[in-house]
């Protein structure tokens, strides 16, 4: 668990370049891109990320990613060039 976010900031923490503490220096303390990148990755897998935050228990981020099974037969086949092709 991490430190708690103020409730007013929870709507914005996944936006690019958003930082809760405006006094922090971007060069040494982050650019505000981390959570935006995480959200894009999770959404690319057609999933959602959620956040729960309060001063008593801190912050919890939750998400799920799908597990894909590869077909062994198709992944082990080598590409055979077509002998009739010009390439």
N, C-alpha and C positions, 0 to 999 in steps of 0.2 A: 504494500500500500504506500501511496505517496502522500504528500502534503495536501491539505484541503484547498480547493479552489473556491473563491467567493461565488455565491449563486449567480450574481449579475454577470459573471464572466463565462459561465458554462455554455451559453449560447454561441460564444465566439471562439472557444479554444481550438476548434478544428479549422479555423480560417488561417490562410497563409499570412505569415509575419505577425500574427497576434501574440502578444506577450501580456500576461496578467500583471506583472510588475514592470511598469513603464520605465522605472529607474535603472533597470538592468542594461548592461552594455552588450550590444549585439556581437561585437568582436570577441568578447571573452565569455559570454554567458548564453549563447544560443541565438538563432536567427528567427525563431518562431515558425519554423517549417516542419518540425518533427511530427506533430500530431496531424498536420494537414497531409503529409506524405503517408502516414499510417492509414488515415481515413481513405485516401485514394486507392491504396493497395487492397484494403478490405472490400471497398466498393467494386474494384475490378473483379473480385471473386463473387460478385453479386451477394454480398453479405453486408451487415450493418455493425457499427461499433457503438457502444453505449458507455456512458460515464455516470458514476454515482460519487458524490462528494459531499462530505459534511465535516465539521470541525472535530467531531468526536472520533470518527473512524478513518478519516483521511479520504483518499481518492482511489477508486477501483475502475479500471477500464476493462470492458468485456467485449469479446468478439469470437466468432467461429469461422473457420476456414474449411472448405470441403476437402475431402480426401478422394483422390482420383486413383483408380486402378488401371494399370497399363496392361494391355493384352501382350502376353509374352511372345506369342507367335509373330505379331506384327512389329514388335520392337526389335526382334533379333534378325529379321530379314535384311540382307544387304541389298543395296541398290545395284541392280544389274543393268549396265548400259545396253541400249537397244542397238544391235549390230547393224540395223538398217538405217540408223540415224546418221546425219551428217556431222554431228558434233563430236 
